Amino acid sequence: MKITAIIPAAGTGSRYSRTKNKLLENLNGLPVIVNTLQVISSVQEINDIIICTSIDLIDEIRNITQIYKLNKVKDVILGGKTRQESVFIGLKFINTNPDYVIIHDGARPLIDKEIIHNSISTAQKNGAAIVAVPVKDTIKKVNNHTKQVIDTLNREELWNIQTPQIFNYAEILAGHIKYKDENFTDDSGIIEKMGLPVHIVMGSYKNIKITTQEDLQIAEILSNKKL
């Protein structure tokens, strides 16, 4: 079995800072992206890694992968304007014909190795596997124009979706080709639209995506705390 990891890392990070990129910020003495890549690289089943990033980061991330000897990184390539476009570029770049691809956000450095193993096992048995955690809060559907509550959703059926997400390579590539002109923020949505099954793997509330500077502070606390 061959597995290639695609790491979307082309976001502008404008919600984090106009002058700093969150992927290069320090977390436990290492750049955020290095924390992420070290966990992905440590998974034996993953053969190689492709990073899809922005023109501003491509050279620096290439240098970082060499400095930290991240030897599973096959290449760092230019991503697209949207997350979907970046992943699609990564999928087309693959020339090793893997059985599965694992897609994981570069800005989720606290992913647990065991969760990745569980995701791979679930994908092998059931098809597409996505990491998620149950929603803790009450969620209401609201009319965006009037701000009137339309409905209170059943919390028992709601999950916060994270990454990694694992797919059969041929299926996710076909989906990206078919829906390339749409703007999915979640790759499993493409598989769902194709009518194929997607299964949840229990994630972790520690597996946060660093979007704001407060998220980085939280990540620092979580990474040094045994939960």
C-alpha positions as CSV (number, residue, x, y, z in Angstrom):
1,M,0.0,0.0,0.0
2,K,1.3,3.4,-1.0
3,I,0.2,6.6,0.7
4,T,1.1,10.2,-0.3
5,A,0.4,13.1,2.0
6,I,-0.6,16.5,0.6
7,I,-0.1,19.5,2.9
8,P,-2.1,22.6,1.8
9,A,-0.1,25.6,3.1
10,A,-0.8,28.3,0.6
11,G,-3.2,30.5,2.7
12,T,-2.4,34.1,3.1
13,G,-2.9,33.9,6.9
14,S,-4.4,37.4,6.9
15,R,-6.5,36.7,10.0
16,Y,-3.3,35.8,11.8
17,S,-1.1,38.8,10.8
18,R,-0.3,41.1,7.9
19,T,3.4,40.9,8.5
20,K,4.0,37.3,9.9
21,N,3.1,34.0,8.4
22,K,1.6,31.6,11.0
23,L,3.4,28.6,9.5
24,L,6.8,30.1,10.3
25,E,6.0,31.1,13.8
26,N,7.7,29.4,16.7
27,L,6.0,26.5,18.5
28,N,8.0,24.5,20.9
29,G,11.2,25.8,19.4
30,L,10.3,24.9,15.9
31,P,8.3,26.5,13.0
32,V,4.7,25.5,13.1
33,I,5.0,23.8,9.7
34,V,7.9,21.7,11.0
35,N,5.8,20.5,13.9
36,T,3.2,19.4,11.5
37,L,5.6,17.7,9.1
38,Q,7.5,15.8,11.8
39,V,4.3,14.1,12.9
40,I,3.3,13.2,9.3
41,S,6.8,12.0,8.5
42,S,6.8,9.7,11.5
43,V,3.9,7.7,10.2
44,Q,5.5,4.6,8.6
45,E,2.6,4.0,6.2
46,I,3.1,7.4,4.6
47,N,5.7,7.2,1.7
48,D,6.1,10.8,0.7
49,I,4.8,14.3,1.2
50,I,3.9,17.2,-1.2
51,I,3.6,20.7,0.2
52,C,1.4,23.2,-1.7
53,T,2.3,26.7,-0.7
54,S,2.4,30.3,-1.8
55,I,5.0,32.1,-3.9
56,D,6.1,34.0,-0.7
57,L,6.8,30.9,1.2
58,I,8.0,28.3,-1.3
59,D,11.7,29.0,-1.0
60,E,11.7,29.3,2.7
61,I,9.7,26.1,3.2
62,R,12.0,24.2,0.9
63,N,15.0,25.4,3.0
64,I,13.2,24.4,6.2
65,T,12.6,20.9,5.0
66,Q,16.3,20.5,4.3
67,I,17.4,22.1,7.5
68,Y,15.2,19.8,9.6
69,K,16.0,16.7,7.4
70,L,12.3,16.1,6.5
71,N,13.3,13.5,3.9
72,K,9.8,12.3,3.1
73,V,9.0,15.7,1.6
74,K,9.2,14.9,-2.1
75,D,8.7,18.5,-3.2
76,V,7.4,21.9,-2.3
77,I,5.2,23.3,-5.1
78,L,3.2,26.4,-5.8
79,G,-0.4,26.1,-4.7
80,G,-3.5,27.9,-5.9
81,K,-5.7,30.8,-4.9
82,T,-8.0,28.5,-2.9
83,R,-7.6,25.5,-0.7
84,Q,-9.4,23.3,-3.3
85,E,-7.2,24.6,-6.1
86,S,-4.0,23.9,-4.0
87,V,-5.1,20.3,-3.2
88,F,-6.0,19.7,-6.9
89,I,-2.6,21.0,-8.0
90,G,-1.0,18.6,-5.5
91,L,-3.1,15.6,-6.7
92,K,-2.1,16.3,-10.3
93,F,1.6,16.6,-9.3
94,I,1.6,13.1,-7.9
95,N,3.3,10.6,-10.3
96,T,3.7,7.6,-8.0
97,N,0.2,6.3,-8.3
98,P,-0.5,5.8,-4.6
99,D,-3.4,3.8,-3.3
100,Y,-4.5,6.6,-0.9
101,V,-3.8,10.3,-0.3
102,I,-3.9,11.9,3.2
103,I,-4.7,15.6,3.2
104,H,-3.7,17.5,6.3
105,D,-3.6,21.3,7.0
106,G,-0.1,22.7,7.4
107,A,-1.5,24.8,10.2
108,R,-2.6,21.9,12.4
109,P,0.7,21.0,14.2
110,L,-0.9,19.1,17.1
111,I,-2.2,16.2,15.2
112,D,-1.7,12.9,17.0
113,K,0.1,10.0,15.3
114,E,-2.4,7.5,16.6
115,I,-5.3,9.4,15.0
116,I,-3.5,9.2,11.7
117,H,-3.1,5.4,12.1
118,N,-6.9,5.1,12.9
119,S,-7.7,7.2,9.9
120,I,-5.7,5.0,7.6
121,S,-7.2,1.8,9.0
122,T,-10.8,3.3,8.6
123,A,-10.1,4.3,5.0
124,Q,-8.8,0.8,4.2
125,K,-12.0,-0.8,5.6
126,N,-14.7,1.7,4.8
127,G,-13.5,4.2,2.2
128,A,-13.0,7.9,2.8
129,A,-12.1,8.7,6.4
130,I,-12.2,12.2,8.0
131,V,-11.1,13.3,11.5
132,A,-13.7,15.1,13.6
133,V,-14.9,15.8,17.1
134,P,-18.4,16.2,18.4
135,V,-19.8,19.7,18.7
136,K,-19.9,20.9,22.3
137,D,-22.1,24.0,21.9
138,T,-25.7,24.4,20.9
139,I,-25.8,25.3,17.2
140,K,-28.6,27.4,15.7
141,K,-29.5,28.0,12.1
142,V,-30.0,31.8,11.6
143,N,-31.2,34.0,8.7
144,N,-28.2,36.0,7.8
145,H,-30.2,39.0,6.7
146,T,-32.7,39.3,9.6
147,K,-30.6,37.5,12.3
148,Q,-33.7,35.6,13.2
149,V,-33.3,32.1,14.5
150,I,-34.6,29.5,12.0
151,D,-33.9,26.3,13.8
152,T,-32.0,24.7,16.7
153,L,-30.0,21.8,15.3
154,N,-29.6,18.5,17.0
155,R,-26.2,18.6,18.6
156,E,-26.0,14.8,18.7
157,E,-25.7,14.8,14.9
158,L,-23.1,17.6,14.6
159,W,-19.3,17.2,14.4
160,N,-16.5,19.7,13.9
161,I,-14.5,18.5,10.9
162,Q,-10.7,18.6,11.1
163,T,-7.9,17.0,9.1
164,P,-6.3,14.7,8.2
165,Q,-8.7,13.3,5.7
166,I,-7.9,10.2,3.7
167,F,-9.2,9.2,0.3
168,N,-8.7,6.6,-2.4
169,Y,-6.4,8.5,-4.8
170,A,-8.3,7.7,-8.0
171,E,-11.6,8.8,-6.4
172,I,-10.5,12.1,-4.9
173,L,-8.6,13.0,-8.1
174,A,-11.7,12.2,-10.2
175,G,-13.8,14.4,-7.8
176,H,-11.5,17.3,-8.0
177,I,-11.5,17.1,-11.8
178,K,-15.3,16.9,-11.9
179,Y,-15.9,19.8,-9.5
180,K,-12.8,21.9,-10.2
181,D,-14.9,25.1,-10.8
182,E,-16.6,24.9,-7.4
183,N,-15.1,26.1,-4.1
184,F,-15.1,23.3,-1.5
185,T,-13.4,24.2,1.8
186,D,-13.4,20.6,2.8
187,D,-12.3,17.7,0.5
188,S,-14.7,15.2,1.9
189,G,-17.5,17.4,0.5
190,I,-16.4,16.5,-2.9
191,I,-16.5,12.8,-2.1
192,E,-20.0,13.3,-0.6
193,K,-21.2,15.0,-3.7
194,M,-20.0,12.1,-5.8
195,G,-22.3,9.9,-3.7
196,L,-19.5,7.9,-2.1
197,P,-19.4,7.1,1.7
198,V,-17.4,9.1,4.1
199,H,-16.7,7.9,7.7
200,I,-15.8,9.8,10.8
201,V,-12.7,9.0,12.9
202,M,-12.6,10.5,16.4
203,G,-10.1,13.3,16.5
204,S,-8.9,15.5,19.4
205,Y,-9.9,18.9,20.7
206,K,-6.2,19.6,20.8
207,N,-6.0,19.3,17.0
208,I,-6.7,23.0,16.4
209,K,-6.0,24.9,13.3
210,I,-3.9,28.0,13.9
211,T,-5.8,30.8,12.4
212,T,-5.3,33.7,14.8
213,Q,-2.5,34.7,17.2
214,E,-4.6,33.5,20.1
215,D,-4.7,30.0,18.5
216,L,-0.9,29.9,18.6
217,Q,-0.9,30.7,22.3
218,I,-3.5,28.0,22.9
219,A,-1.4,25.5,20.9
220,E,1.6,26.3,23.1
221,I,-0.4,25.5,26.2
222,L,-1.9,22.4,24.7
223,S,1.4,21.0,23.4
224,N,2.9,21.2,26.9
225,K,0.0,19.8,28.8
226,K,-0.9,16.2,29.2
227,L,-4.6,15.8,28.5
